Amino acid sequence: MQVRSPRALAIAAVAAIAGLTLAGCSSAAPEKGPTADPKAKVTITVGEMPTADQPAALKTFNDRVAQFEKKYPNITVKGEETRYDPSSFNALLVGGTAPSTLAIPFTDMQALIARGQAADITQLAKESSVLSGLNPDLVKAVTKDGKEYGVVRQAYEMALMYNRALYTEAGLDPNSPPTDWEGVLKNAKTIAEKTGKTGFIIPTTSNQGGWLLAAMSYSNGSLVESVKDGKAKVSVDTTAMKKSLQFLHDLRWDANAAGANFLLNGDDIRNQYAAGTVAQTINGPIYADVVVNRGMKGADIGIAPMPQGKDGLGTLGGGAIQWFNPKADVNELAAALKWTEFYWLDRYFDKDNAVALASAAATDKKPVGAPELPLVSDKQYDTYLGWIKDSVNVDRSLYSEYLSSTLKVNAEPAVKAQELYAALDPIVQAVLTDQNADIDKLLSAAQTSVQGVIDAG
């Protein structure tokens, strides 16, 4: 039996904070909308299809499409590589080229709802036995004024990712990962000295440097944004943020353990981590991605709770929401919702499906039972693990500390998160490339600029 109560509460906290306009959730039920024809011939376009340079993931996607179309012969699924990009998403919608459904980050969903850029799926969701089995607190993240506009398909909490093989090579115990930032820095220095590999690094571009710096700030004692009476206030010029940047400074300039390239995006870090050239980083659990798409050995993957400073607030959490195109008709929406259930959620509720998927994954030597932050109740998840126990090929005992973590999970900034992260990216770059970077001045400027964007918007 897996102890997961603190984590279930964490999901609820993330979901509740993600939506700023939840007061209307107790309002009267909306009027019943148009009814979908379950036999209607319909074609849906599905975003985030794996690219050709990810052959294993692409094969899995295509196989699942074939299985879905066999189950629902009236629905045709066309995959697209389109991914959500806030800078171009509006143009896709206006131009009518946005897919029927794709993933949206928690941070952007409420803004899309407010702008009328997300389809109302309330009636369809009510008719779904799968969606009715999800944690009700998760629904709050996609709800406004009693109406539902999406489906939470994935949730995460930030963790310390480390390479167990590099720990062993450097003479460190892979079963005793650090719990604080001093330990991360000490291990990074040891690994760099004894193996010549990067001891620790985070992305610095594409808003991901700012995202992970925010997570570090949480762990050192300060959120980066607060909301009161519907107004957001930025808090990046803080002691916690300065401690986080000082850690990166010391990592780079004192320990010489940050590598040599400081313009890296998330994929760069994952590739280097999987290749064994980066020993430590922070991210949500990325076990399946680095194994399936990047060829890393599962036995080399270490996952531990987010390191904490003495005033740490816990970790940062968020996730992905399946968005549905507001220009789609009811039959297309119903089909897209069926796809979401089939591709992301059915396994937790359907024993035969769970066993079949787990068995197929194990046969293909893909990870089964990898650490994750489930979307369902503890009881349902334990039931799911029981169904697939014969196919589990991941040694979950290696991740007992992560799986049983009681760290509080704090939501990402609810207002203008991407703008905030974008303002922090160059600060991370500056600290790693300029030994004399003025951290106080950089944070003060970022505080002013992001607050200005929020106040104007």
ZIJOZI-V753814 format. One record per helix or strand. SS is the DSSP state (H for helix, E for strand). FROM is the first residue (numbers start at 0). TO is the last residue. If there is no record, write none. Layout:
ss=SS from=FROM to=TO
ss=SS from=FROM to=TO
This chain:
ss=H from=4 to=17
ss=H from=22 to=25
ss=E from=41 to=45
ss=H from=54 to=70
ss=E from=74 to=78
ss=H from=88 to=94
ss=E from=100 to=104
ss=H from=105 to=113
ss=H from=121 to=125
ss=H from=130 to=132
ss=H from=135 to=141
ss=E from=142 to=143
ss=E from=146 to=147
ss=E from=149 to=156
ss=E from=158 to=162
ss=H from=163 to=168
ss=H from=180 to=194
ss=E from=197 to=197
ss=H from=207 to=219
ss=E from=224 to=227
ss=E from=230 to=233
ss=H from=238 to=253
ss=H from=265 to=274
ss=E from=277 to=277
ss=E from=279 to=282
ss=H from=286 to=292
ss=H from=297 to=299
ss=E from=300 to=304
ss=E from=314 to=323
ss=H from=329 to=347
ss=H from=350 to=362
ss=E from=372 to=372
ss=H from=377 to=386
ss=H from=395 to=402
ss=E from=408 to=410
ss=H from=416 to=432
ss=H from=438 to=455
